[in-house]
Amino acid sequence: MNGARATCLLADDHPALLVAVREFLDEHGFEIVAAVGDGDAAVAAAVAHAPAAAVVDYRMPRCGGRQLLRRLREASPETRLAVYTAEADQQLVAEALEAGADAIVLKEAPLLDLVRALVSVVEGRRYVDPALAMHVLEPQSQTVSLTPRELDVLTLLAEGLSHEQIGERLQIGSETVRTHARKAADRLGARTRTQAVARAIRLRLL
């Protein structure tokens, strides 16, 4: 991350944590445009500032969880969303990624990990806390194997490309892209392409 400091919104209902994270991110290259304590205030701040990134607690008063992520995505589509949570829970990971999260970081992780996550999402990559990925790993899925082309397709889906854009990038038809995505989802036991991407990230296939 070069040049100007990336703007960042913080939302957490624990005041002491909010202060600590704000000071740390400010020291590590981020411009904090707002630090708020509830979901409604987070959405209002996203509308007002359209920050490059937002760090949000998943459980927030006045709107939280999937609803908050979806509202933030609608309010400021370009803002990259990092969920900051104390819960090492498989369902939370799947829900958050499906609702639009670009990163998930455990609060017990070093604050430098949060910085790494924000740098990753601002640069267009996803991030899932390594400890969280290990915690939620399904033992029966450890042997999942995808073809190189299926991995290519999932990687580009994770970057937000459409089937048509992926087809152009890989020089294959969009229907072929859909076929690879569907086969990858089947191998991963996922119902949707978003779930497939989430599971592949948790399994460190991407």
Secondary structure, 3 states (H helix, E strand, C coil): CCCCCEEEEEECCCHHHHHHHHHHHHHCCEEEEEEECCHHHHHHHHHHHCCCEEEEECCCCCCCHHHHHHHHHHHCCCCEEEEEECCCCHHHHHHHHHCCCCEEEECCCCHHHHHHHHHHHHCCCCEECHHHHHHHCCHHHCCCCCCHHHHHHHHHHHCCCCHHHHHHHHCCCHHHHHHHHHHHHHHHCCCCHHHHHHHHHHCCCC
